[in-house]
Amino acid sequence: MKPPYYAVIFTNLQTNNTEGYTAMAEKMEHLAKQQPGFLGMESARDHLGITVSYWKTTAAIKQWKQNLDHLEAQQKGRSLWYSWYRTRICLVERDYEFTAS
Amino acid sequence: MKPPYYAVIFTNLQTNNTEGYTAMAEKMEHLAKQQPGFLGMESARDHLGITVSYWKTTAAIKQWKQNLDHLEAQQKGRSLWYSWYRTRICLVERDYEFTAS
């Protein structure tokens, strides 16, 4: 991953209904990794959930958004699992890394 | 917050030494909110920590990076609290939101 590439920042709040959520999240992560242009994914949750996925191009993001299994997951997300979310499509212009010696 | 604006995605792994970390994180959040061009901040942690801050311009990001108190926090982060981190500077091109009705 060398900039420029794209990041999708997905921040969300869950409802009290988490039935089926974990299985679907794992399925979607597995499926995302198989998509053309997929570069990586990072997630964390405490009160707020943040998932950032990385992609080569906006075309790859669009293709993943329109994947049929993913569309079904998005629909269930809106009707069952999420009370709120925001999705941001971003161009990663620069990055730098630190690793403790 | 209407695109275009900037996001700084900070993903990190902590060391076992968390002494002073929470106080510093709270201090930095408080201070960041006072900076010119600051738009917002979202954080989550389980194994991985993800903090995303939002800014009007790259100049605002640079100014915050060079803030003296923040420089001290960054130095302590590298020597004490983080075993690894990656910082990404991103242009937010599009965003959309969902709120359950």
N, CA and C atoms of all chains as a GROMACS GRO file, in nm:
protein
  606
    1MET      N    1   0.083  -0.121   0.000
    1MET     CA    2   0.000   0.000   0.000
    1MET      C    3   0.086   0.126   0.000
    2LYS      N    4   0.098   0.186  -0.114
    2LYS     CA    5   0.171   0.313  -0.126
    2LYS      C    6   0.072   0.419  -0.174
    3PRO      N    7   0.058   0.531  -0.106
    3PRO     CA    8  -0.033   0.635  -0.155
    3PRO      C    9   0.007   0.679  -0.296
    4PRO      N   10  -0.090   0.723  -0.378
    4PRO     CA   11  -0.231   0.738  -0.343
    4PRO      C   12  -0.309   0.608  -0.356
    5TYR      N   13  -0.401   0.587  -0.262
    5TYR     CA   14  -0.500   0.480  -0.269
    5TYR      C   15  -0.624   0.531  -0.195
    6TYR      N   16  -0.727   0.451  -0.183
    6TYR     CA   17  -0.852   0.499  -0.122
    6TYR      C   18  -0.883   0.430   0.011
    7ALA      N   19  -0.947   0.504   0.098
    7ALA     CA   20  -0.995   0.450   0.225
    7ALA      C   21  -1.145   0.474   0.235
    8VAL      N   22  -1.218   0.376   0.284
    8VAL     CA   23  -1.360   0.394   0.317
    8VAL      C   24  -1.370   0.387   0.469
    9ILE      N   25  -1.404   0.500   0.530
    9ILE     CA   26  -1.420   0.505   0.676
    9ILE      C   27  -1.567   0.484   0.706
   10PHE      N   28  -1.596   0.376   0.777
   10PHE     CA   29  -1.735   0.342   0.812
   10PHE      C   30  -1.748   0.349   0.963
   11THR      N   31  -1.814   0.454   1.013
   11THR     CA   32  -1.836   0.468   1.158
   11THR      C   33  -1.982   0.440   1.187
   12ASN      N   34  -2.010   0.369   1.295
   12ASN     CA   35  -2.147   0.324   1.318
   12ASN      C   36  -2.181   0.305   1.465
   13LEU      N   37  -2.309   0.312   1.493
   13LEU     CA   38  -2.364   0.277   1.624
   13LEU      C   39  -2.461   0.161   1.604
   14GLN      N   40  -2.452   0.062   1.690
   14GLN     CA   41  -2.538  -0.055   1.677
   14GLN      C   42  -2.671  -0.038   1.751
   15THR      N   43  -2.771  -0.109   1.705
   15THR     CA   44  -2.896  -0.120   1.780
   15THR      C   45  -2.874  -0.224   1.892
   16ASN      N   46  -2.979  -0.255   1.965
   16ASN     CA   47  -2.968  -0.361   2.065
   16ASN      C   48  -2.980  -0.500   2.003
   17ASN      N   49  -3.020  -0.505   1.877
   17ASN     CA   50  -3.036  -0.632   1.807
   17ASN      C   51  -2.906  -0.669   1.736
   18THR      N   52  -2.829  -0.759   1.796
   18THR     CA   53  -2.703  -0.798   1.732
   18THR      C   54  -2.710  -0.940   1.676
   19GLU      N   55  -2.831  -0.996   1.672
   19GLU     CA   56  -2.848  -1.133   1.622
   19GLU      C   57  -2.805  -1.143   1.476
   20GLY      N   58  -2.712  -1.231   1.450
   20GLY     CA   59  -2.666  -1.253   1.313
   20GLY      C   60  -2.559  -1.156   1.268
   21TYR      N   61  -2.530  -1.055   1.352
   21TYR     CA   62  -2.437  -0.950   1.309
   21TYR      C   63  -2.294  -1.002   1.291
   22THR      N   64  -2.244  -1.073   1.391
   22THR     CA   65  -2.104  -1.118   1.385
   22THR      C   66  -2.079  -1.212   1.267
   23ALA      N   67  -2.172  -1.304   1.246
   23ALA     CA   68  -2.157  -1.397   1.134
   23ALA      C   69  -2.155  -1.321   1.001
   24MET      N   70  -2.244  -1.221   0.988
   24MET     CA   71  -2.248  -1.142   0.865
   24MET      C   72  -2.121  -1.058   0.850
   25ALA      N   73  -2.073  -0.999   0.958
   25ALA     CA   74  -1.951  -0.918   0.951
   25ALA      C   75  -1.832  -1.003   0.906
   26GLU      N   76  -1.826  -1.123   0.958
   26GLU     CA   77  -1.716  -1.213   0.919
   26GLU      C   78  -1.729  -1.255   0.772
   27LYS      N   79  -1.852  -1.282   0.732
   27LYS     CA   80  -1.876  -1.320   0.592
   27LYS      C   81  -1.837  -1.206   0.498
   28MET      N   82  -1.874  -1.083   0.535
   28MET     CA   83  -1.843  -0.966   0.451
   28MET      C   84  -1.693  -0.938   0.447
   29GLU      N   85  -1.625  -0.959   0.559
   29GLU     CA   86  -1.479  -0.939   0.559
   29GLU      C   87  -1.413  -1.040   0.466
   30HIS      N   88  -1.458  -1.165   0.475
   30HIS     CA   89  -1.405  -1.272   0.390
   30HIS      C   90  -1.428  -1.238   0.242
   31LEU      N   91  -1.549  -1.191   0.212
   31LEU     CA   92  -1.586  -1.159   0.074
   31LEU      C   93  -1.511  -1.035   0.023
   32ALA      N   94  -1.499  -0.934   0.108
   32ALA     CA   95  -1.428  -0.812   0.068
   32ALA      C   96  -1.285  -0.843   0.024
   33LYS      N   97  -1.222  -0.933   0.100
   33LYS     CA   98  -1.082  -0.968   0.071
   33LYS      C   99  -1.065  -1.032  -0.066
   34GLN      N  100  -1.174  -1.085  -0.121
   34GLN     CA  101  -1.167  -1.148  -0.252
   34GLN      C  102  -1.195  -1.050  -0.366
   35GLN      N  103  -1.234  -0.928  -0.333
   35GLN     CA  104  -1.270  -0.832  -0.437
   35GLN      C  105  -1.147  -0.775  -0.507
   36PRO      N  106  -1.160  -0.749  -0.638
   36PRO     CA  107  -1.050  -0.682  -0.709
   36PRO      C  108  -1.026  -0.543  -0.649
   37GLY      N  109  -0.900  -0.509  -0.629
   37GLY     CA  110  -0.867  -0.377  -0.578
   37GLY      C  111  -0.869  -0.364  -0.428
   38PHE      N  112  -0.903  -0.472  -0.356
   38PHE     CA  113  -0.903  -0.468  -0.209
   38PHE      C  114  -0.759  -0.466  -0.158
   39LEU      N  115  -0.730  -0.376  -0.064
   39LEU     CA  116  -0.594  -0.364  -0.012
   39LEU      C  117  -0.582  -0.402   0.136
   40GLY      N  118  -0.691  -0.388   0.212
   40GLY     CA  119  -0.681  -0.419   0.355
   40GLY      C  120  -0.800  -0.366   0.430
   41MET      N  121  -0.810  -0.406   0.557
   41MET     CA  122  -0.924  -0.365   0.640
   41MET      C  123  -0.880  -0.361   0.787
   42GLU      N  124  -0.929  -0.261   0.860
   42GLU     CA  125  -0.899  -0.249   1.002
   42GLU      C  126  -1.027  -0.212   1.076
   43SER      N  127  -1.051  -0.276   1.191
   43SER     CA  128  -1.174  -0.252   1.267
   43SER      C  129  -1.146  -0.238   1.415
   44ALA      N  130  -1.229  -0.158   1.480
   44ALA     CA  131  -1.227  -0.148   1.626
   44ALA      C  132  -1.366  -0.107   1.671
   45ARG      N  133  -1.404  -0.151   1.791
   45ARG     CA  134  -1.533  -0.111   1.843
   45ARG      C  135  -1.525  -0.100   1.994
   46ASP      N  136  -1.576   0.009   2.051
   46ASP     CA  137  -1.617   0.007   2.192
   46ASP      C  138  -1.761   0.057   2.193
   47HIS      N  139  -1.785   0.183   2.224
   47HIS     CA  140  -1.921   0.233   2.206
   47HIS      C  141  -1.948   0.248   2.056
   48LEU      N  142  -1.858   0.321   1.992
   48LEU     CA  143  -1.862   0.344   1.848
   48LEU      C  144  -1.787   0.232   1.776
   49GLY      N  145  -1.835   0.195   1.660
   49GLY     CA  146  -1.761   0.103   1.574
   49GLY      C  147  -1.697   0.180   1.460
   50ILE      N  148  -1.572   0.150   1.431
   50ILE     CA  149  -1.504   0.210   1.316
   50ILE      C  150  -1.441   0.097   1.234
   51THR      N  151  -1.477   0.090   1.107
   51THR     CA  152  -1.411  -0.002   1.015
   51THR      C  153  -1.357   0.080   0.900
   52VAL      N  154  -1.229   0.064   0.873
   52VAL     CA  155  -1.169   0.132   0.759
   52VAL      C  156  -1.122   0.025   0.661
   53SER      N  157  -1.170   0.032   0.538
   53SER     CA  158  -1.120  -0.058   0.435
   53SER      C  159  -1.042   0.024   0.332
   54TYR      N  160  -0.946  -0.042   0.268
   54TYR     CA  161  -0.854   0.027   0.176
   54TYR      C  162  -0.865  -0.037   0.038
   55TRP      N  163  -0.865   0.049  -0.063
   55TRP     CA  164  -0.893   0.008  -0.200
   55TRP      C  165  -0.802   0.082  -0.297
   56LYS      N  166  -0.775   0.015  -0.410
   56LYS     CA  167  -0.688   0.076  -0.512
   56LYS      C  168  -0.754   0.193  -0.581
   57THR      N  169  -0.884   0.182  -0.610
   57THR     CA  170  -0.953   0.282  -0.692
   57THR      C  171  -1.097   0.303  -0.643
   58THR      N  172  -1.159   0.412  -0.685
   58THR     CA  173  -1.301   0.432  -0.653
   58THR      C  174  -1.388   0.332  -0.728
   59ALA      N  175  -1.340   0.285  -0.844
   59ALA     CA  176  -1.416   0.184  -0.919
   59ALA      C  177  -1.426   0.055  -0.837
   60ALA      N  178  -1.318   0.018  -0.770
   60ALA     CA  179  -1.319  -0.102  -0.686
   60ALA      C  180  -1.417  -0.085  -0.570
   61ILE      N  181  -1.422   0.034  -0.512
   61ILE     CA  182  -1.515   0.062  -0.402
   61ILE      C  183  -1.660   0.050  -0.450
   62LYS      N  184  -1.685   0.108  -0.568
   62LYS     CA  185  -1.820   0.106  -0.624
   62LYS      C  186  -1.865  -0.037  -0.654
   63GLN      N  187  -1.773  -0.116  -0.708
   63GLN     CA  188  -1.803  -0.255  -0.742
   63GLN      C  189  -1.837  -0.334  -0.615
   64TRP      N  190  -1.761  -0.310  -0.508
   64TRP     CA  191  -1.787  -0.378  -0.381
   64TRP      C  192  -1.921  -0.333  -0.321
   65LYS      N  193  -1.948  -0.203  -0.331
   65LYS     CA  194  -2.076  -0.152  -0.279
   65LYS      C  195  -2.195  -0.219  -0.347
   66GLN      N  196  -2.177  -0.254  -0.476
   66GLN     CA  197  -2.288  -0.309  -0.554
   66GLN      C  198  -2.288  -0.462  -0.560
   67ASN      N  199  -2.192  -0.524  -0.492
   67ASN     CA  200  -2.191  -0.672  -0.483
   67ASN      C  201  -2.323  -0.722  -0.421
   68LEU      N  202  -2.384  -0.822  -0.480
   68LEU     CA  203  -2.518  -0.864  -0.438
   68LEU      C  204  -2.524  -0.910  -0.291
   69ASP      N  205  -2.427  -0.990  -0.249
   69ASP     CA  206  -2.424  -1.033  -0.108
   69ASP      C  207  -2.403  -0.914  -0.015
   70HIS      N  208  -2.322  -0.820  -0.061
   70HIS     CA  209  -2.295  -0.702   0.020
   70HIS      C  210  -2.420  -0.612   0.027
   71LEU      N  211  -2.494  -0.603  -0.084
   71LEU     CA  212  -2.619  -0.525  -0.084
   71LEU      C  213  -2.718  -0.581   0.019
   72GLU      N  214  -2.723  -0.715   0.027
   72GLU     CA  215  -2.811  -0.778   0.124
   72GLU      C  216  -2.766  -0.744   0.268
   73ALA      N  217  -2.636  -0.748   0.288
   73ALA     CA  218  -2.581  -0.714   0.421
   73ALA      C  219  -2.611  -0.568   0.455
   74GLN      N  220  -2.597  -0.479   0.358
   74GLN     CA  221  -2.626  -0.337   0.382
   74GLN      C  222  -2.773  -0.317   0.420
   75GLN      N  223  -2.861  -0.390   0.351
   75GLN     CA  224  -3.004  -0.377   0.378
   75GLN      C  225  -3.035  -0.424   0.520
   76LYS      N  226  -2.977  -0.538   0.557
   76LYS     CA  227  -2.996  -0.589   0.694
   76LYS      C  228  -2.934  -0.495   0.797
   77GLY      N  229  -2.822  -0.436   0.762
   77GLY     CA  230  -2.758  -0.339   0.850
   77GLY      C  231  -2.853  -0.224   0.883
   78ARG      N  232  -2.920  -0.174   0.779
   78ARG     CA  233  -3.011  -0.060   0.800
   78ARG      C  234  -3.138  -0.102   0.874
   79SER      N  235  -3.189  -0.222   0.846
   79SER     CA  236  -3.317  -0.261   0.908
   79SER      C  237  -3.300  -0.323   1.047
   80LEU      N  238  -3.182  -0.379   1.076
   80LEU     CA  239  -3.164  -0.454   1.201
   80LEU      C  240  -3.054  -0.401   1.293
   81TRP      N  241  -2.933  -0.384   1.240
   81TRP     CA  242  -2.814  -0.376   1.325
   81TRP      C  243  -2.763  -0.236   1.357
   82TYR      N  244  -2.789  -0.141   1.268
   82TYR     CA  245  -2.732  -0.007   1.289
   82TYR      C  246  -2.840   0.096   1.318
   83SER      N  247  -2.820   0.174   1.422
   83SER     CA  248  -2.909   0.287   1.447
   83SER      C  249  -2.858   0.411   1.372
   84TRP      N  250  -2.728   0.410   1.342
   84TRP     CA  251  -2.666   0.522   1.272
   84TRP      C  252  -2.536   0.476   1.208
   85TYR      N  253  -2.508   0.528   1.092
   85TYR     CA  254  -2.373   0.512   1.037
   85TYR      C  255  -2.340   0.626   0.942
   86ARG      N  256  -2.212   0.644   0.923
   86ARG     CA  257  -2.164   0.739   0.824
   86ARG      C  258  -2.052   0.671   0.745
   87THR      N  259  -2.056   0.688   0.616
   87THR     CA  260  -1.953   0.630   0.530
   87THR      C  261  -1.881   0.745   0.459
   88ARG      N  262  -1.750   0.740   0.463
   88ARG     CA  263  -1.671   0.845   0.397
   88ARG      C  264  -1.575   0.782   0.297
   89ILE      N  265  -1.576   0.833   0.175
   89ILE     CA  266  -1.485   0.786   0.071
   89ILE      C  267  -1.369   0.885   0.064
   90CYS      N  268  -1.248   0.836   0.085
   90CYS     CA  269  -1.132   0.924   0.104
   90CYS      C  270  -1.016   0.883   0.015
   91LEU      N  271  -0.946   0.982  -0.034
   91LEU     CA  272  -0.820   0.959  -0.104
   91LEU      C  273  -0.705   0.971  -0.004
   92VAL      N  274  -0.633   0.862   0.016
   92VAL     CA  275  -0.517   0.865   0.108
   92VAL      C  276  -0.399   0.928   0.033
   93GLU      N  277  -0.361   1.046   0.078
   93GLU     CA  278  -0.256   1.120   0.007
   93GLU      C  279  -0.117   1.089   0.059
   94ARG      N  280  -0.107   1.068   0.190
   94ARG     CA  281   0.023   1.040   0.252
   94ARG      C  282   0.001   0.946   0.369
   95ASP      N  283   0.101   0.864   0.400
   95ASP     CA  284   0.093   0.787   0.524
   95ASP      C  285   0.233   0.766   0.579
   96TYR      N  286   0.241   0.745   0.708
   96TYR     CA  287   0.370   0.710   0.768
   96TYR      C  288   0.347   0.619   0.887
   97GLU      N  289   0.449   0.539   0.914
   97GLU     CA  290   0.435   0.429   1.009
   97GLU      C  291   0.545   0.436   1.114
   98PHE      N  292   0.511   0.390   1.234
   98PHE     CA  293   0.610   0.379   1.342
   98PHE      C  294   0.607   0.236   1.395
   99THR      N  295   0.723   0.176   1.411
   99THR     CA  296   0.733   0.047   1.479
   99THR      C  297   0.839   0.060   1.587
  100ALA      N  298   0.805   0.025   1.710
  100ALA     CA  299   0.898   0.037   1.822
  100ALA      C  300   1.018  -0.056   1.798
  101SER      N  301   1.135  -0.005   1.827
  101SER     CA  302   1.256  -0.085   1.805
  101SER      C  303   1.283  -0.173   1.927
  102MET      N  304  -1.976   1.967   0.842
  102MET     CA  305  -1.875   1.893   0.764
  102MET      C  306  -1.930   1.854   0.629
  103LYS      N  307  -1.895   1.928   0.527
  103LYS     CA  308  -1.935   1.894   0.391
  103LYS      C  309  -1.808   1.868   0.310
  104PRO      N  310  -1.796   1.756   0.243
  104PRO     CA  311  -1.677   1.731   0.161
  104PRO      C  312  -1.660   1.841   0.057
  105PRO      N  313  -1.537   1.875   0.019
  105PRO     CA  314  -1.414   1.810   0.062
  105PRO      C  315  -1.361   1.863   0.196
  106TYR      N  316  -1.310   1.773   0.279
  106TYR     CA  317  -1.236   1.809   0.399
  106TYR      C  318  -1.134   1.698   0.421
  107TYR      N  319  -1.058   1.706   0.528
  107TYR     CA  320  -0.952   1.607   0.548
  107TYR      C  321  -0.976   1.518   0.669
  108ALA      N  322  -0.930   1.394   0.658
  108ALA     CA  323  -0.935   1.299   0.770
  108ALA      C  324  -0.793   1.250   0.799
  109VAL      N  325  -0.760   1.238   0.926
  109VAL     CA  326  -0.635   1.174   0.968
  109VAL      C  327  -0.674   1.043   1.036
  110ILE      N  328  -0.640   0.932   0.971
  110ILE     CA  329  -0.669   0.800   1.028
  110ILE      C  330  -0.545   0.753   1.104
  111PHE      N  331  -0.560   0.736   1.235
  111PHE     CA  332  -0.448   0.694   1.320
  111PHE      C  333  -0.482   0.557   1.376
  112THR      N  334  -0.416   0.453   1.326
  112THR     CA  335  -0.438   0.317   1.376
  112THR      C  336  -0.316   0.277   1.458
  113ASN      N  337  -0.339   0.209   1.569
  113ASN     CA  338  -0.226   0.185   1.660
  113ASN      C  339  -0.244   0.059   1.744
  114LEU      N  340  -0.131   0.006   1.787
  114LEU     CA  341  -0.127  -0.102   1.885
  114LEU      C  342  -0.055  -0.050   2.007
  115GLN      N  343  -0.108  -0.079   2.126
  115GLN     CA  344  -0.047  -0.029   2.249
  115GLN      C  345   0.057  -0.128   2.303
  116THR      N  346   0.150  -0.075   2.378
  116THR     CA  347   0.241  -0.159   2.456
  116THR      C  348   0.167  -0.204   2.583
  117ASN      N  349   0.234  -0.274   2.671
  117ASN     CA  350   0.172  -0.311   2.800
  117ASN      C  351   0.176  -0.195   2.899
  118ASN      N  352   0.252  -0.093   2.867
  118ASN     CA  353   0.264   0.024   2.955
  118ASN      C  354   0.158   0.128   2.920
  119THR      N  355   0.051   0.131   2.997
  119THR     CA  356  -0.054   0.228   2.968
  119THR      C  357  -0.057   0.342   3.071
  120GLU      N  358   0.046   0.347   3.154
  120GLU     CA  359   0.049   0.450   3.259
  120GLU      C  360   0.051   0.591   3.198
  121GLY      N  361  -0.043   0.670   3.236
  121GLY     CA  362  -0.049   0.809   3.188
  121GLY      C  363  -0.116   0.824   3.053
  122TYR      N  364  -0.149   0.710   2.990
  122TYR     CA  365  -0.202   0.717   2.854
  122TYR      C  366  -0.340   0.785   2.846
  123THR      N  367  -0.431   0.739   2.931
  123THR     CA  368  -0.568   0.792   2.924
  123THR      C  369  -0.573   0.942   2.952
  124ALA      N  370  -0.498   0.984   3.052
  124ALA     CA  371  -0.495   1.128   3.084
  124ALA      C  372  -0.442   1.208   2.966
  125MET      N  373  -0.335   1.156   2.903
  125MET     CA  374  -0.278   1.227   2.788
  125MET      C  375  -0.375   1.227   2.670
  126ALA      N  376  -0.442   1.115   2.646
  126ALA     CA  377  -0.537   1.108   2.534
  126ALA      C  378  -0.649   1.210   2.554
  127GLU      N  379  -0.697   1.220   2.676
  127GLU     CA  380  -0.804   1.317   2.705
  127GLU      C  381  -0.754   1.461   2.688
  128LYS      N  382  -0.632   1.485   2.735
  128LYS     CA  383  -0.572   1.618   2.721
  128LYS      C  384  -0.558   1.655   2.572
  129MET      N  385  -0.512   1.560   2.492
  129MET     CA  386  -0.491   1.586   2.350
  129MET      C  387  -0.625   1.607   2.278
  130GLU      N  388  -0.726   1.531   2.316
  130GLU     CA  389  -0.858   1.550   2.254
  130GLU      C  390  -0.911   1.690   2.286
  131HIS      N  391  -0.897   1.729   2.411
  131HIS     CA  392  -0.940   1.862   2.454
  131HIS      C  393  -0.866   1.972   2.375
  132LEU      N  394  -0.736   1.952   2.360
  132LEU     CA  395  -0.651   2.050   2.291
  132LEU      C  396  -0.680   2.053   2.141
  133ALA      N  397  -0.700   1.936   2.082
  133ALA     CA  398  -0.729   1.928   1.938
  133ALA      C  399  -0.855   2.008   1.904
  134LYS      N  400  -0.954   1.996   1.992
  134LYS     CA  401  -1.082   2.064   1.968
  134LYS      C  402  -1.068   2.216   1.965
  135GLN      N  403  -0.961   2.266   2.024
  135GLN     CA  404  -0.938   2.411   2.026
  135GLN      C  405  -0.859   2.460   1.904
  136GLN      N  406  -0.809   2.367   1.822
  136GLN     CA  407  -0.723   2.407   1.711
  136GLN      C  408  -0.805   2.465   1.597
  137PRO      N  409  -0.747   2.566   1.527
  137PRO     CA  410  -0.814   2.616   1.408
  137PRO      C  411  -0.828   2.504   1.304
  138GLY      N  412  -0.946   2.497   1.243
  138GLY     CA  413  -0.966   2.399   1.136
  138GLY      C  414  -1.008   2.261   1.184
  139PHE      N  415  -1.019   2.243   1.316
  139PHE     CA  416  -1.064   2.113   1.369
  139PHE      C  417  -1.214   2.096   1.343
  140LEU      N  418  -1.254   1.977   1.292
  140LEU     CA  419  -1.395   1.953   1.260
  140LEU      C  420  -1.459   1.846   1.345
  141GLY      N  421  -1.378   1.752   1.398
  141GLY     CA  422  -1.438   1.644   1.476
  141GLY      C  423  -1.339   1.531   1.498
  142MET      N  424  -1.377   1.435   1.582
  142MET     CA  425  -1.289   1.323   1.614
  142MET      C  426  -1.375   1.203   1.655
  143GLU      N  427  -1.333   1.084   1.612
  143GLU     CA  428  -1.403   0.961   1.647
  143GLU      C  429  -1.299   0.857   1.685
  144SER      N  430  -1.324   0.782   1.791
  144SER     CA  431  -1.228   0.681   1.838
  144SER      C  432  -1.297   0.552   1.875
  145ALA      N  433  -1.226   0.440   1.855
  145ALA     CA  434  -1.271   0.310   1.902
  145ALA      C  435  -1.146   0.225   1.927
  146ARG      N  436  -1.157   0.135   2.023
  146ARG     CA  437  -1.045   0.044   2.049
  146ARG      C  438  -1.099  -0.089   2.096
  147ASP      N  439  -1.047  -0.199   2.041
  147ASP     CA  440  -1.053  -0.326   2.112
  147ASP      C  441  -0.909  -0.378   2.111
  148HIS      N  442  -0.872  -0.467   2.020
  148HIS     CA  443  -0.729  -0.500   2.013
  148HIS      C  444  -0.656  -0.382   1.949
  149LEU      N  445  -0.706  -0.344   1.834
  149LEU     CA  446  -0.653  -0.230   1.759
  149LEU      C  447  -0.721  -0.102   1.805
  150GLY      N  448  -0.648   0.007   1.808
  150GLY     CA  449  -0.708   0.137   1.830
  150GLY      C  450  -0.717   0.213   1.699
  151ILE      N  451  -0.830   0.276   1.676
  151ILE     CA  452  -0.847   0.362   1.557
  151ILE      C  453  -0.902   0.497   1.604
  152THR      N  454  -0.830   0.604   1.573
  152THR     CA  455  -0.881   0.738   1.597
  152THR      C  456  -0.880   0.811   1.463
  153VAL      N  457  -0.994   0.867   1.428
  153VAL     CA  458  -1.001   0.947   1.306
  153VAL      C  459  -1.035   1.090   1.346
  154SER      N  460  -0.950   1.184   1.306
  154SER     CA  461  -0.983   1.325   1.330
  154SER      C  462  -1.008   1.392   1.194
  155TYR      N  463  -1.090   1.495   1.197
  155TYR     CA  464  -1.133   1.561   1.074
  155TYR      C  465  -1.092   1.708   1.078
  156TRP      N  466  -1.045   1.757   0.964
  156TRP     CA  467  -0.984   1.890   0.956
  156TRP      C  468  -1.024   1.959   0.826
  157LYS      N  469  -1.027   2.092   0.833
  157LYS     CA  470  -1.064   2.170   0.714
  157LYS      C  471  -0.959   2.163   0.604
  158THR      N  472  -0.831   2.170   0.645
  158THR     CA  473  -0.722   2.181   0.547
  158THR      C  474  -0.599   2.101   0.594
  159THR      N  475  -0.507   2.075   0.502
  159THR     CA  476  -0.381   2.009   0.541
  159THR      C  477  -0.297   2.104   0.626
  160ALA      N  478  -0.313   2.234   0.606
  160ALA     CA  479  -0.239   2.332   0.689
  160ALA      C  480  -0.280   2.318   0.835
  161ALA      N  481  -0.409   2.296   0.860
  161ALA     CA  482  -0.458   2.278   0.997
  161ALA      C  483  -0.400   2.151   1.059
  162ILE      N  484  -0.391   2.045   0.978
  162ILE     CA  485  -0.333   1.919   1.026
  162ILE      C  486  -0.186   1.939   1.062
  163LYS      N  487  -0.114   2.009   0.974
  163LYS     CA  488   0.029   2.033   0.996
  163LYS      C  489   0.052   2.116   1.123
  164GLN      N  490  -0.032   2.216   1.141
  164GLN     CA  491  -0.020   2.304   1.258
  164GLN      C  492  -0.043   2.223   1.387
  165TRP      N  493  -0.142   2.136   1.385
  165TRP     CA  494  -0.171   2.050   1.501
  165TRP      C  495  -0.056   1.951   1.525
  166LYS      N  496  -0.002   1.896   1.419
  166LYS     CA  497   0.110   1.803   1.434
  166LYS      C  498   0.228   1.869   1.503
  167GLN      N  499   0.244   2.000   1.477
  167GLN     CA  500   0.361   2.072   1.530
  167GLN      C  501   0.333   2.146   1.660
  168ASN      N  502   0.212   2.136   1.711
  168ASN     CA  503   0.179   2.195   1.842
  168ASN      C  504   0.273   2.138   1.949
  169LEU      N  505   0.328   2.225   2.035
  169LEU     CA  506   0.432   2.181   2.128
  169LEU      C  507   0.383   2.073   2.226
  170ASP      N  508   0.264   2.091   2.282
  170ASP     CA  509   0.210   1.989   2.373
  170ASP      C  510   0.184   1.857   2.299
  171HIS      N  511   0.140   1.871   2.175
  171HIS     CA  512   0.114   1.751   2.094
  171HIS      C  513   0.244   1.680   2.058
  172LEU      N  514   0.350   1.758   2.031
  172LEU     CA  515   0.481   1.699   2.002
  172LEU      C  516   0.530   1.616   2.120
  173GLU      N  517   0.509   1.670   2.241
  173GLU     CA  518   0.548   1.597   2.362
  173GLU      C  519   0.468   1.466   2.374
  174ALA      N  520   0.338   1.474   2.344
  174ALA     CA  521   0.253   1.354   2.348
  174ALA      C  522   0.298   1.251   2.244
  175GLN      N  523   0.333   1.299   2.127
  175GLN     CA  524   0.380   1.208   2.021
  175GLN      C  525   0.509   1.138   2.063
  176GLN      N  526   0.598   1.213   2.126
  176GLN     CA  527   0.726   1.155   2.170
  176GLN      C  528   0.701   1.048   2.276
  177LYS      N  529   0.614   1.078   2.372
  177LYS     CA  530   0.580   0.978   2.475
  177LYS      C  531   0.509   0.858   2.414
  178GLY      N  532   0.427   0.884   2.315
  178GLY     CA  533   0.359   0.775   2.245
  178GLY      C  534   0.459   0.676   2.188
  179ARG      N  535   0.565   0.730   2.125
  179ARG     CA  536   0.664   0.642   2.062
  179ARG      C  537   0.752   0.571   2.165
  180SER      N  538   0.784   0.641   2.275
  180SER     CA  539   0.877   0.581   2.371
  180SER      C  540   0.806   0.493   2.473
  181LEU      N  541   0.674   0.517   2.497
  181LEU     CA  542   0.606   0.444   2.605
  181LEU      C  543   0.485   0.363   2.560
  182TRP      N  544   0.394   0.423   2.488
  182TRP     CA  545   0.258   0.368   2.478
  182TRP      C  546   0.227   0.287   2.353
  183TYR      N  547   0.298   0.316   2.243
  183TYR     CA  548   0.263   0.248   2.118
  183TYR      C  549   0.375   0.155   2.073
  184SER      N  550   0.338   0.030   2.040
  184SER     CA  551   0.436  -0.059   1.978
  184SER      C  552   0.435  -0.040   1.826
  185TRP      N  553   0.324   0.009   1.776
  185TRP     CA  554   0.311   0.031   1.632
  185TRP      C  555   0.201   0.134   1.607
  186TYR      N  556   0.221   0.218   1.507
  186TYR     CA  557   0.108   0.298   1.458
  186TYR      C  558   0.127   0.334   1.312
  187ARG      N  559   0.018   0.368   1.249
  187ARG     CA  560   0.022   0.421   1.113
  187ARG      C  561  -0.072   0.541   1.107
  188THR      N  562  -0.024   0.646   1.044
  188THR     CA  563  -0.103   0.768   1.028
  188THR      C  564  -0.125   0.790   0.879
  189ARG      N  565  -0.250   0.813   0.844
  189ARG     CA  566  -0.283   0.838   0.703
  189ARG      C  567  -0.353   0.973   0.691
  190ILE      N  568  -0.305   1.054   0.599
  190ILE     CA  569  -0.366   1.184   0.570
  190ILE      C  570  -0.452   1.167   0.446
  191CYS      N  571  -0.582   1.194   0.460
  191CYS     CA  572  -0.678   1.161   0.354
  191CYS      C  573  -0.767   1.280   0.319
  192LEU      N  574  -0.797   1.292   0.192
  192LEU     CA  575  -0.897   1.388   0.146
  192LEU      C  576  -1.032   1.317   0.139
  193VAL      N  577  -1.127   1.364   0.218
  193VAL     CA  578  -1.262   1.306   0.215
  193VAL      C  579  -1.336   1.364   0.095
  194GLU      N  580  -1.363   1.279  -0.002
  194GLU     CA  581  -1.424   1.327  -0.127
  194GLU      C  582  -1.576   1.322  -0.122
  195ARG      N  583  -1.631   1.219  -0.055
  195ARG     CA  584  -1.776   1.202  -0.048
  195ARG      C  585  -1.810   1.140   0.087
  196ASP      N  586  -1.928   1.171   0.139
  196ASP     CA  587  -1.974   1.097   0.256
  196ASP      C  588  -2.126   1.087   0.254
  197TYR      N  589  -2.177   0.985   0.318
  197TYR     CA  590  -2.323   0.974   0.331
  197TYR      C  591  -2.356   0.910   0.464
  198GLU      N  592  -2.476   0.940   0.511
  198GLU     CA  593  -2.512   0.908   0.648
  198GLU      C  594  -2.646   0.833   0.648
  199PHE      N  595  -2.661   0.745   0.745
  199PHE     CA  596  -2.788   0.675   0.766
  199PHE      C  597  -2.830   0.693   0.912
  200THR      N  598  -2.955   0.729   0.935
  200THR     CA  599  -3.010   0.731   1.070
  200THR      C  600  -3.141   0.651   1.067
  201ALA      N  601  -3.151   0.554   1.156
  201ALA     CA  602  -3.272   0.470   1.161
  201ALA      C  603  -3.393   0.554   1.196
  202SER      N  604  -3.503   0.528   1.126
  202SER     CA  605  -3.624   0.608   1.150
  202SER      C  606  -3.703   0.548   1.266
   0.00000   0.00000   0.00000
